Amino acid sequence: MSLPILRVPRLAAGLLTIAAAVSLTACNLQISNQAEARSEWKKSYTLAKGGALEIHNTNGLIEVSPGDGDQIQVTAERIAKAGTDAAARELADKIEIRETTSADTIVLDAKVSVTGMFSGERQVKFHIRAPRGTTLRLSNTNGAIEITDMTGDMRLDTTNGAIKATGVTGVTHAETTNGAVSLDFASVPAGGISAETTNGGVIVTLPRDAKARISARVANGGIDASGLDLSVTEQSRRRLDATLNGGGAEVRLETTNGGIRVRGK
């Protein structure tokens, strides 16, 4: 007895062939995005003492460190990847940085236009030198925020990326969703400190002689403040309320999935 021969209809076979070809083409396009183009966008601004710098970015780093005098110097690296050098250069040129300026406020907004399904990869890396006392309002979507030795108040927000500030003294609010928060203070600001993340740890370093009220909350993780001489009001695996050197400015720390560590220096 012979077995029946299964026949695939021509239309179905054709559709399968097309689907396979499309899948292969998509893979090839993804793999071939190896050409990279970079272009620098440079600007200098004069800002009033105590003025504010506001940056909005979509993909890429925002980095701020002290500069000289009252000048804000901005270098933005516009980076694009595509299948060819020409395509990468074209994509890099389409990255727009919009400016809104006044005597006491500078706003920079990086716009990455999307031209199609296979439009390549684009990002902007901001490298900024500013007067130490500049107020910073920085927001990002996919990328880190890094601050060094600034003394002005700061609001730092990103979604997918870490936040790191070192040697700072201003009132600080730092918040991310997917990433760690690491804050190192030269002194505790009178207006307090707030650090929050959903998926990531929080590390805050304070001078041992600082005066502060510490409030830490975690859902899935632990809290370690063993390096400081604290007067504890309430403590459990998920909660810590304590004062440092009799209390002072509020230090509020919170994470959902991750640990919290408060260190002294």
Summary of the structure (lengths in Angstrom):
residues: 265
radius of gyration: 24.9
end to end distance: 86.9
largest distance: 95.1
contacts: 885
relative contact order: 0.12
helix: 12%
strand: 53%
